Amino acid sequence: MRTLRHLLLLACLAAAAPAPALAGGYPDTTIRMVVAFPPGGGTDGAARLIAEKLAVELGQAVVVENRAGAGGVIGAQSVARARPDGYTLLFGTGAELLINPVTRKTAPYDLLRDFEPIAEVGSVGFVLAVPAASAIRTLPDLVAAAKARPGKLNYASFGMGSTNHLVAELFLHAAGAQATHVPFQGSQQAMGSLLAGDVDFTFDTAAVVLPQLKAGKLRALATPSPRRLASLPDLPTLQELGYGAVAAEGWMGVFAPAGTPADVVRTLAPALDKVIRAPDMQARLDARGVAATAADGAQFTRKLQAELEKWRRVARQADLSLD
């Protein structure tokens, strides 16, 4: 009888005790989501959308922390070296995780060795744009001007080794033209320079370019994406205009440091999947020029392996090195 009463008492106490929000008690404190670029750019904006909804799913605050510099290397390196406990994540892009490593002999981290891919958020289209007041009105105009004055035209990127830096170099290589690279610490600064007329052109994300196109401040010439952008269906691809070797788009994803416990990954992955697949989130990402994909860790890893091979090959062919 005493045993029965004892068991009933334990059952009542267990029912009354507050249950952890998720299995294993994770997360029980604030999660930092590092963005390796300054506030105000397309990556930062998408990260904040995801962080806001992820916090709701996890029942814990998710705070975006901008750690810019060196083309995204500083922020990415800080996550690679962080304790692998699930409380430091990277909202990463191909710029800092892919392009920098394949164009440097002394990269401070390895994408597949030092990071645990949790989920791909989406793909990002780029737009080749010039100021609206520019005499350059078409892609042939740009190529002709660059060839007529080798190295005199200049273009902005959001950092040495950034995706748009490499895309611009690929385009110039394919066109047989030269222009001077002017790197900035982020998309916002690069776009400000273009709008001020301090540089002649840039490749930036559709999310950043679209508002300026609508305001009549920029002119779009083409997209390097392998297909036309849903947000700019009348804008031709570089492939359509005769530059078949130039086909590139960016991507965004969430990563943890390598060695993060499997149960933590199993908590984060479905939460992120639910956030990314939500119709309202897909609409909000689409408005920023991000086509949501919601690929899981295994699918994302396979894509990253293929992307690494592609960009290594491209860097060799274009003889691009940032060392």
Summary of the structure (lengths in Angstrom):
residues: 323
radius of gyration: 22.5
end to end distance: 78.1
largest distance: 98.1
contacts: 1138
relative contact order: 0.18
helix: 45%
strand: 21%
